[in-house]
Amino acid sequence: MDIYIGNLSPETSEDELRKLFEPYGKVKSINIMKDTFSGRPLGFGFVKMSKSKEAQEAISILNRTRIKKNVVMISETEDTPERRTTGRG
């Protein structure tokens, strides 16, 4: 399951997010989005977890908690292929 994390501090690292989510289950990947030209973090990212039940637990516990002084918004995302085709055609 893919998880969206918004309002990340620019100082937040992928390793920190991994340590935050691993107590809830296996983390498959983490991607903090960055500006193509400057390389600076955009303030949001994605965590992919193996099992939906574990991801749902992480979302319910970690949503609206503080990471590096920022209150983060965490939610389930749609699958990437559906997101790309929705509203186009």
Secondary structure in CASP SS format (residue, H / E / C, confidence):
PFRMAT SS
TARGET T0000
AUTHOR 0000-0000-0000
METHOD secondary structure of the structure
MODEL  1
M C 1.00
D E 1.00
I E 1.00
Y E 1.00
I E 1.00
G E 1.00
N C 1.00
L C 1.00
S C 1.00
P C 1.00
E C 1.00
T C 1.00
S C 1.00
E H 1.00
D H 1.00
E H 1.00
L H 1.00
R H 1.00
K H 1.00
L H 1.00
F H 1.00
E H 1.00
P H 1.00
Y H 1.00
G C 1.00
K C 1.00
V E 1.00
K E 1.00
S E 1.00
I E 1.00
N E 1.00
I E 1.00
M E 1.00
K E 1.00
D C 1.00
T C 1.00
F C 1.00
S C 1.00
G C 1.00
R C 1.00
P E 1.00
L E 1.00
G E 1.00
F E 1.00
G E 1.00
F E 1.00
V E 1.00
K E 1.00
M E 1.00
S C 1.00
K C 1.00
S H 1.00
K H 1.00
E H 1.00
A H 1.00
Q H 1.00
E H 1.00
A H 1.00
I H 1.00
S H 1.00
I H 1.00
L H 1.00
N C 1.00
R C 1.00
T C 1.00
R E 1.00
I E 1.00
K C 1.00
K C 1.00
N E 1.00
V E 1.00
V C 1.00
M E 1.00
I E 1.00
S E 1.00
E E 1.00
T C 1.00
E C 1.00
D C 1.00
T H 1.00
P H 1.00
E H 1.00
R H 1.00
R H 1.00
T H 1.00
T C 1.00
G C 1.00
R C 1.00
G C 1.00
END
